[in-house]
Amino acid sequence: MRSITLFVVLVGFALRSTAQQDPLYSQYMFNTLAFNPAYAGSADVFTVMALSRHQWVGFEGAPATQTILAHSPLKAQNLALGFSAINDKIGPSHQTAAYADCAYRIRTSEDTRLSFGLKGGLSIYQADLASLSTVEVDPSNVNTAGQLLPNFGFGLYWHSPRYYLGASAPKLLKNELNIASGTVLMPATEARHYFLMGGYVLDLSRDIKFKPAFMFRVVEGAPFSLDVNANFLLRERIWFGAMYRLGNAFGVMGQYQINDQFRVGYAFDLTTTRIGAYNAGTHEVMLSYDFRFLKGKTISPRYF
């Protein structure tokens, strides 16, 4: 029972700190497919992206997330497909998910498109309470939960080469998570998450562009969360800027466009809540590559 109590306190504190159950991203404007299926095919090339986020470094049991995304338009041009795989761990809980995405895109003007997306897939949830080392636990009395959780969601994404606006609800089913030890059962429920995001690119000079962006999250039963970003693009190669997560964190980020196809990004956050005194910040690394075999051309630079 003590192990379950510790686990619930750890997870509950993490959820209150981030105001969500699903993974959190600082470079969300380049990782949009993870929570909005309508983003699939938006770059008009076959894109593969990998991201690794290590939150609250130095804090035992802190969240860690690895994400792999791939998406591409089809030859019909108005259809696009995507795939995402996410590995998320916090304390003794571990969730691995795989989702497929399908987007239908229509032109709303000469340079804008509106995309409607659907997302569907499965995740496996495990809570290995016997692995907790801070309390004495009888492994024979601990049930390691392993649950298969299907889910689906939808999204909208309207964009041009210089601005974008998106809204999504990636998980509509409220699956039950049953955490048990002996005769004790502590049920929990997956909460629905709602996302609203947008950004715009402005020319400040011939060599410098400015991109403000925001991400607004709403989770059932939790306070809302708001990220505000300000990034600058220098000579179409180097992104650098800062972010602020309302009442939670602030940080810096940068990205380098190695060539027309390959780019790398990094973000560093510091927590402004009380837990910030017990960790060395959050690190997030991103790699992205645009393949040319579909159309022989890629958009350079990629603004989002």
C-alpha positions as a Python dict, from the first residue, in 0.01 Angstrom:
ca = {
    (1, 'M'): (0, 0, 0),
    (2, 'R'): (290, 236, 77),
    (3, 'S'): (436, 169, -268),
    (4, 'I'): (106, 259, -436),
    (5, 'T'): (75, 575, -228),
    (6, 'L'): (426, 685, -329),
    (7, 'F'): (353, 608, -694),
    (8, 'V'): (26, 806, -692),
    (9, 'V'): (195, 1103, -522),
    (10, 'L'): (480, 1102, -778),
    (11, 'V'): (253, 1079, -1081),
    (12, 'G'): (0, 1320, -936),
    (13, 'F'): (270, 1581, -872),
    (14, 'A'): (400, 1544, -1225),
    (15, 'L'): (53, 1587, -1370),
    (16, 'R'): (-14, 1899, -1167),
    (17, 'S'): (321, 2044, -1276),
    (18, 'T'): (257, 1997, -1648),
    (19, 'A'): (-125, 2009, -1641),
    (20, 'Q'): (-147, 1704, -1862),
    (21, 'Q'): (-101, 1328, -1880),
    (22, 'D'): (32, 1312, -2236),
    (23, 'P'): (398, 1397, -2307),
    (24, 'L'): (499, 1761, -2308),
    (25, 'Y'): (717, 1916, -2582),
    (26, 'S'): (900, 2248, -2600),
    (27, 'Q'): (963, 2222, -2978),
    (28, 'Y'): (596, 2152, -3046),
    (29, 'M'): (588, 2358, -3367),
    (30, 'F'): (813, 2096, -3532),
    (31, 'N'): (657, 1799, -3351),
    (32, 'T'): (293, 1875, -3431),
    (33, 'L'): (202, 1531, -3568),
    (34, 'A'): (236, 1385, -3216),
    (35, 'F'): (-89, 1556, -3115),
    (36, 'N'): (-251, 1678, -3439),
    (37, 'P'): (-307, 1427, -3724),
    (38, 'A'): (-404, 1706, -3965),
    (39, 'Y'): (-37, 1812, -3976),
    (40, 'A'): (45, 1505, -4190),
    (41, 'G'): (184, 1597, -4532),
    (42, 'S'): (196, 1970, -4455),
    (43, 'A'): (555, 2001, -4583),
    (44, 'D'): (471, 1827, -4915),
    (45, 'V'): (766, 1589, -4872),
    (46, 'F'): (828, 1264, -4688),
    (47, 'T'): (955, 1372, -4345),
    (48, 'V'): (1103, 1166, -4062),
    (49, 'M'): (1163, 1320, -3720),
    (50, 'A'): (1304, 1187, -3391),
    (51, 'L'): (1284, 1368, -3058),
    (52, 'S'): (1411, 1280, -2711),
    (53, 'R'): (1302, 1475, -2404),
    (54, 'H'): (1448, 1430, -2056),
    (55, 'Q'): (1253, 1629, -1800),
    (56, 'W'): (1380, 1737, -1455),
    (57, 'V'): (1730, 1593, -1500),
    (58, 'G'): (1868, 1463, -1169),
    (59, 'F'): (1524, 1399, -1019),
    (60, 'E'): (1471, 1027, -959),
    (61, 'G'): (1178, 889, -1156),
    (62, 'A'): (1148, 1205, -1370),
    (63, 'P'): (957, 1191, -1701),
    (64, 'A'): (1148, 1083, -2013),
    (65, 'T'): (994, 1071, -2362),
    (66, 'Q'): (1118, 944, -2700),
    (67, 'T'): (917, 1015, -3014),
    (68, 'I'): (954, 903, -3376),
    (69, 'L'): (731, 1054, -3645),
    (70, 'A'): (696, 1003, -4020),
    (71, 'H'): (448, 1161, -4262),
    (72, 'S'): (407, 1223, -4632),
    (73, 'P'): (151, 1338, -4888),
    (74, 'L'): (23, 1077, -5133),
    (75, 'K'): (35, 1112, -5510),
    (76, 'A'): (-325, 1228, -5505),
    (77, 'Q'): (-189, 1537, -5320),
    (78, 'N'): (-510, 1596, -5122),
    (79, 'L'): (-442, 1291, -4903),
    (80, 'A'): (-155, 1239, -4660),
    (81, 'L'): (-53, 965, -4419),
    (82, 'G'): (148, 971, -4098),
    (83, 'F'): (281, 745, -3825),
    (84, 'S'): (393, 819, -3471),
    (85, 'A'): (555, 603, -3204),
    (86, 'I'): (593, 738, -2850),
    (87, 'N'): (772, 589, -2550),
    (88, 'D'): (689, 772, -2227),
    (89, 'K'): (814, 686, -1878),
    (90, 'I'): (759, 848, -1538),
    (91, 'G'): (859, 674, -1217),
    (92, 'P'): (748, 310, -1226),
    (93, 'S'): (487, 377, -1498),
    (94, 'H'): (569, 316, -1864),
    (95, 'Q'): (354, 375, -2171),
    (96, 'T'): (440, 284, -2531),
    (97, 'A'): (207, 397, -2811),
    (98, 'A'): (182, 366, -3189),
    (99, 'Y'): (-65, 568, -3397),
    (100, 'A'): (-152, 603, -3764),
    (101, 'D'): (-268, 936, -3908),
    (102, 'C'): (-468, 1026, -4217),
    (103, 'A'): (-525, 1380, -4341),
    (104, 'Y'): (-747, 1520, -4615),
    (105, 'R'): (-627, 1855, -4747),
    (106, 'I'): (-812, 2119, -4948),
    (107, 'R'): (-693, 2450, -5088),
    (108, 'T'): (-862, 2755, -4939),
    (109, 'S'): (-665, 3007, -5148),
    (110, 'E'): (-362, 3018, -5376),
    (111, 'D'): (-118, 2968, -5087),
    (112, 'T'): (-329, 2829, -4798),
    (113, 'R'): (-458, 2483, -4717),
    (114, 'L'): (-704, 2346, -4466),
    (115, 'S'): (-643, 1991, -4349),
    (116, 'F'): (-877, 1752, -4165),
    (117, 'G'): (-703, 1468, -3981),
    (118, 'L'): (-790, 1145, -3802),
    (119, 'K'): (-564, 957, -3560),
    (120, 'G'): (-603, 601, -3434),
    (121, 'G'): (-386, 348, -3256),
    (122, 'L'): (-294, 158, -2942),
    (123, 'S'): (-86, 212, -2633),
    (124, 'I'): (43, -31, -2371),
    (125, 'Y'): (39, 93, -2012),
    (126, 'Q'): (245, -69, -1736),
    (127, 'A'): (299, 24, -1370),
    (128, 'D'): (573, -186, -1213),
    (129, 'L'): (526, -105, -844),
    (130, 'A'): (769, -379, -741),
    (131, 'S'): (1051, -174, -893),
    (132, 'L'): (1014, 100, -630),
    (133, 'S'): (1326, 90, -414),
    (134, 'T'): (1230, 352, -154),
    (135, 'V'): (990, 126, 36),
    (136, 'E'): (985, -238, 136),
    (137, 'V'): (764, -427, -108),
    (138, 'D'): (669, -792, -121),
    (139, 'P'): (688, -869, -498),
    (140, 'S'): (440, -1154, -457),
    (141, 'N'): (179, -903, -340),
    (142, 'V'): (230, -653, -622),
    (143, 'N'): (40, -678, -948),
    (144, 'T'): (234, -523, -1235),
    (145, 'A'): (-36, -378, -1457),
    (146, 'G'): (-14, -423, -1832),
    (147, 'Q'): (-308, -282, -2025),
    (148, 'L'): (-380, -242, -2396),
    (149, 'L'): (-551, 94, -2454),
    (150, 'P'): (-704, 172, -2795),
    (151, 'N'): (-781, 533, -2881),
    (152, 'F'): (-859, 774, -3163),
    (153, 'G'): (-875, 1149, -3219),
    (154, 'F'): (-905, 1425, -3477),
    (155, 'G'): (-749, 1756, -3574),
    (156, 'L'): (-770, 2063, -3798),
    (157, 'Y'): (-472, 2246, -3946),
    (158, 'W'): (-484, 2561, -4159),
    (159, 'H'): (-156, 2693, -4294),
    (160, 'S'): (32, 2890, -4555),
    (161, 'P'): (410, 2914, -4606),
    (162, 'R'): (420, 3192, -4341),
    (163, 'Y'): (153, 3115, -4079),
    (164, 'Y'): (-45, 2831, -3927),
    (165, 'L'): (-335, 2761, -3691),
    (166, 'G'): (-429, 2420, -3556),
    (167, 'A'): (-674, 2258, -3316),
    (168, 'S'): (-693, 1895, -3208),
    (169, 'A'): (-815, 1635, -2960),
    (170, 'P'): (-580, 1336, -3013),
    (171, 'K'): (-744, 1102, -2758),
    (172, 'L'): (-1120, 1092, -2728),
    (173, 'L'): (-1163, 764, -2537),
    (174, 'K'): (-1131, 790, -2157),
    (175, 'N'): (-970, 452, -2087),
    (176, 'E'): (-961, 317, -1733),
    (177, 'L'): (-616, 253, -1580),
    (178, 'N'): (-634, -4, -1300),
    (179, 'I'): (-338, 5, -1062),
    (180, 'A'): (-357, -286, -816),
    (181, 'S'): (-160, -427, -525),
    (182, 'G'): (-296, -733, -350),
    (183, 'T'): (-662, -662, -276),
    (184, 'V'): (-625, -285, -324),
    (185, 'L'): (-747, -138, -657),
    (186, 'M'): (-686, 225, -744),
    (187, 'P'): (-852, 311, -1077),
    (188, 'A'): (-753, 615, -1282),
    (189, 'T'): (-883, 751, -1611),
    (190, 'E'): (-715, 889, -1921),
    (191, 'A'): (-823, 1251, -1951),
    (192, 'R'): (-909, 1416, -2281),
    (193, 'H'): (-655, 1672, -2402),
    (194, 'Y'): (-740, 1965, -2628),
    (195, 'F'): (-477, 2166, -2815),
    (196, 'L'): (-486, 2503, -2991),
    (197, 'M'): (-171, 2636, -3156),
    (198, 'G'): (-63, 2903, -3400),
    (199, 'G'): (236, 3094, -3533),
    (200, 'Y'): (341, 3361, -3782),
    (201, 'V'): (668, 3446, -3961),
    (202, 'L'): (761, 3813, -4012),
    (203, 'D'): (1051, 3967, -4207),
    (204, 'L'): (1251, 4201, -3984),
    (205, 'S'): (1525, 4250, -4241),
    (206, 'R'): (1678, 4075, -4538),
    (207, 'D'): (1865, 3832, -4311),
    (208, 'I'): (1642, 3808, -4002),
    (209, 'K'): (1292, 3669, -3960),
    (210, 'F'): (1082, 3668, -3644),
    (211, 'K'): (836, 3392, -3554),
    (212, 'P'): (605, 3427, -3253),
    (213, 'A'): (407, 3113, -3168),
    (214, 'F'): (177, 2979, -2897),
    (215, 'M'): (40, 2650, -2770),
    (216, 'F'): (-274, 2640, -2553),
    (217, 'R'): (-361, 2310, -2379),
    (218, 'V'): (-677, 2218, -2195),
    (219, 'V'): (-705, 1894, -1997),
    (220, 'E'): (-1026, 1780, -1834),
    (221, 'G'): (-998, 1822, -1458),
    (222, 'A'): (-673, 2023, -1466),
    (223, 'P'): (-571, 2390, -1506),
    (224, 'F'): (-502, 2508, -1861),
    (225, 'S'): (-145, 2538, -1988),
    (226, 'L'): (-5, 2804, -2222),
    (227, 'D'): (331, 2813, -2401),
    (228, 'V'): (450, 3136, -2566),
    (229, 'N'): (753, 3128, -2796),
    (230, 'A'): (959, 3395, -2972),
    (231, 'N'): (1212, 3270, -3229),
    (232, 'F'): (1440, 3442, -3477),
    (233, 'L'): (1574, 3296, -3801),
    (234, 'L'): (1918, 3418, -3910),
    (235, 'R'): (2011, 3391, -4279),
    (236, 'E'): (1767, 3103, -4336),
    (237, 'R'): (1990, 2867, -4135),
    (238, 'I'): (1990, 2932, -3761),
    (239, 'W'): (1686, 2950, -3533),
    (240, 'F'): (1727, 3086, -3180),
    (241, 'G'): (1475, 3206, -2927),
    (242, 'A'): (1304, 3169, -2592),
    (243, 'M'): (988, 3019, -2446),
    (244, 'Y'): (769, 3068, -2140),
    (245, 'R'): (523, 2814, -2002),
    (246, 'L'): (270, 3001, -1790),
    (247, 'G'): (336, 2946, -1420),
    (248, 'N'): (560, 2645, -1490),
    (249, 'A'): (883, 2698, -1683),
    (250, 'F'): (1096, 2916, -1907),
    (251, 'G'): (1372, 2821, -2146),
    (252, 'V'): (1574, 2872, -2462),
    (253, 'M'): (1588, 2682, -2788),
    (254, 'G'): (1785, 2672, -3109),
    (255, 'Q'): (1789, 2492, -3440),
    (256, 'Y'): (2039, 2460, -3722),
    (257, 'Q'): (1942, 2390, -4084),
    (258, 'I'): (2241, 2182, -4196),
    (259, 'N'): (2115, 2165, -4554),
    (260, 'D'): (1784, 2177, -4741),
    (261, 'Q'): (1684, 1841, -4596),
    (262, 'F'): (1848, 1792, -4257),
    (263, 'R'): (1806, 1997, -3938),
    (264, 'V'): (1881, 1955, -3569),
    (265, 'G'): (1721, 2129, -3273),
    (266, 'Y'): (1774, 2165, -2899),
    (267, 'A'): (1565, 2313, -2617),
    (268, 'F'): (1645, 2369, -2249),
    (269, 'D'): (1381, 2447, -1985),
    (270, 'L'): (1405, 2548, -1620),
    (271, 'T'): (1111, 2482, -1389),
    (272, 'T'): (972, 2779, -1195),
    (273, 'T'): (773, 2564, -950),
    (274, 'R'): (912, 2430, -619),
    (275, 'I'): (1038, 2114, -789),
    (276, 'G'): (1287, 2333, -977),
    (277, 'A'): (1513, 2334, -671),
    (278, 'Y'): (1561, 1957, -701),
    (279, 'N'): (1655, 1915, -1069),
    (280, 'A'): (1897, 2048, -1331),
    (281, 'G'): (1640, 2143, -1592),
    (282, 'T'): (1489, 1973, -1897),
    (283, 'H'): (1674, 1883, -2218),
    (284, 'E'): (1509, 1816, -2554),
    (285, 'V'): (1694, 1712, -2872),
    (286, 'M'): (1533, 1686, -3217),
    (287, 'L'): (1651, 1552, -3556),
    (288, 'S'): (1450, 1592, -3876),
    (289, 'Y'): (1511, 1482, -4235),
    (290, 'D'): (1312, 1553, -4553),
    (291, 'F'): (1348, 1291, -4826),
    (292, 'R'): (1349, 1407, -5187),
    (293, 'F'): (1236, 1094, -5367),
    (294, 'L'): (867, 1191, -5356),
    (295, 'K'): (877, 1521, -5545),
    (296, 'G'): (1248, 1594, -5585),
    (297, 'K'): (1207, 1921, -5396),
    (298, 'T'): (1172, 2033, -5037),
    (299, 'I'): (1066, 2356, -4872),
    (300, 'S'): (1372, 2537, -4736),
    (301, 'P'): (1380, 2667, -4477),
    (302, 'R'): (1100, 2495, -4287),
    (303, 'Y'): (930, 2753, -4065),
    (304, 'F'): (709, 2498, -3885),
}
